[in-house]
Amino acid sequence: MSTFRKSQNSASPGKLSVILSTLIFVQILNVSIQIWLLYTALNNALDNNTEILIPAFIASVVLFFIGFGWLYYLPSGNFTRYK
């Protein structure tokens, strides 16, 4: 187990709250950008403007993998010790 994970699991509830709030904010931003990319791609596809479709798809896939990579930073699910 890495040093990062050990220190994260022993963090105080306040630090865990900050970590989770940051992760949630980044994921909401990520999904918002992906929705905007979908809207742009569909709008251009309906106008027979197909040159934006591939770049929008590639950007959406990159954002998906960035969001998937953020899962590493989630704290472990053992929050019962703080109650």
MODELLER restraints for C-alpha pairs under 7 A, 6 or more apart:
rsr = mdl.restraints
at = mdl.atoms
rsr.add(forms.Gaussian(group=physical.xy_distance, feature=features.Distance(at['CA:8:A'], at['CA:75:A']), mean=6.44, stdev=0.5))
rsr.add(forms.Gaussian(group=physical.xy_distance, feature=features.Distance(at['CA:9:A'], at['CA:75:A']), mean=6.41, stdev=0.5))
rsr.add(forms.Gaussian(group=physical.xy_distance, feature=features.Distance(at['CA:9:A'], at['CA:76:A']), mean=6.49, stdev=0.5))
rsr.add(forms.Gaussian(group=physical.xy_distance, feature=features.Distance(at['CA:27:A'], at['CA:67:A']), mean=6.33, stdev=0.5))
rsr.add(forms.Gaussian(group=physical.xy_distance, feature=features.Distance(at['CA:30:A'], at['CA:63:A']), mean=6.52, stdev=0.5))
rsr.add(forms.Gaussian(group=physical.xy_distance, feature=features.Distance(at['CA:30:A'], at['CA:67:A']), mean=6.94, stdev=0.5))
rsr.add(forms.Gaussian(group=physical.xy_distance, feature=features.Distance(at['CA:34:A'], at['CA:60:A']), mean=5.70, stdev=0.5))
rsr.add(forms.Gaussian(group=physical.xy_distance, feature=features.Distance(at['CA:37:A'], at['CA:56:A']), mean=5.81, stdev=0.5))
rsr.add(forms.Gaussian(group=physical.xy_distance, feature=features.Distance(at['CA:41:A'], at['CA:52:A']), mean=6.31, stdev=0.5))
rsr.add(forms.Gaussian(group=physical.xy_distance, feature=features.Distance(at['CA:41:A'], at['CA:53:A']), mean=5.40, stdev=0.5))
rsr.add(forms.Gaussian(group=physical.xy_distance, feature=features.Distance(at['CA:41:A'], at['CA:56:A']), mean=6.41, stdev=0.5))
rsr.add(forms.Gaussian(group=physical.xy_distance, feature=features.Distance(at['CA:44:A'], at['CA:50:A']), mean=6.53, stdev=0.5))
